Amino acid sequence: MSHVAKILHALEKYGGSMTCTRIARVTGIPSVLVYNYMPRLCKAGSAACVKHDRPREYRRANVTVDEIVKTAKNSQPKWVFDLGGSPV
């Protein structure tokens, strides 16, 4: 089983939210690797950060396309999504 699969399995199995340290302890993956994987898993929509201050906590997520678009629209200039329009 890959590291990503182990991390996602731990998030599903133990439910709720988990810190990277706890995920590392449960999976046996070095915590430094878990810290590196979590932002990527969040961007991919497989995990979600539920507590943004330290220590961060994550949960399993299956983000819908609508949520990804909503997040992108909040973080990008409006003109990026105005197809055919000119930048202001």
ChimeraX attribute file (.defattr): number of C-alpha atoms within 10 A of each C-alpha:
attribute: neighborCount
match mode: 1-to-1
recipient: residues
	/A:1	6
	/A:2	6
	/A:3	15
	/A:4	17
	/A:5	10
	/A:6	17
	/A:7	24
	/A:8	19
	/A:9	16
	/A:10	19
	/A:11	21
	/A:12	14
	/A:13	10
	/A:14	13
	/A:15	11
	/A:16	12
	/A:17	19
	/A:18	21
	/A:19	21
	/A:20	23
	/A:21	17
	/A:22	15
	/A:23	25
	/A:24	20
	/A:25	12
	/A:26	14
	/A:27	16
	/A:28	13
	/A:29	16
	/A:30	14
	/A:31	16
	/A:32	11
	/A:33	13
	/A:34	21
	/A:35	16
	/A:36	11
	/A:37	15
	/A:38	23
	/A:39	15
	/A:40	13
	/A:41	19
	/A:42	18
	/A:43	12
	/A:44	14
	/A:45	17
	/A:46	16
	/A:47	21
	/A:48	20
	/A:49	19
	/A:50	14
	/A:51	14
	/A:52	9
	/A:53	8
	/A:54	7
	/A:55	11
	/A:56	16
	/A:57	20
	/A:58	23
	/A:59	21
	/A:60	24
	/A:61	17
	/A:62	12
	/A:63	15
	/A:64	9
	/A:65	10
	/A:66	9
	/A:67	12
	/A:68	14
	/A:69	12
	/A:70	10
	/A:71	11
	/A:72	13
	/A:73	14
	/A:74	10
	/A:75	9
	/A:76	10
	/A:77	12
	/A:78	11
	/A:79	13
	/A:80	13
	/A:81	12
	/A:82	10
	/A:83	7
	/A:84	8
	/A:85	9
	/A:86	8
	/A:87	9
	/A:88	6
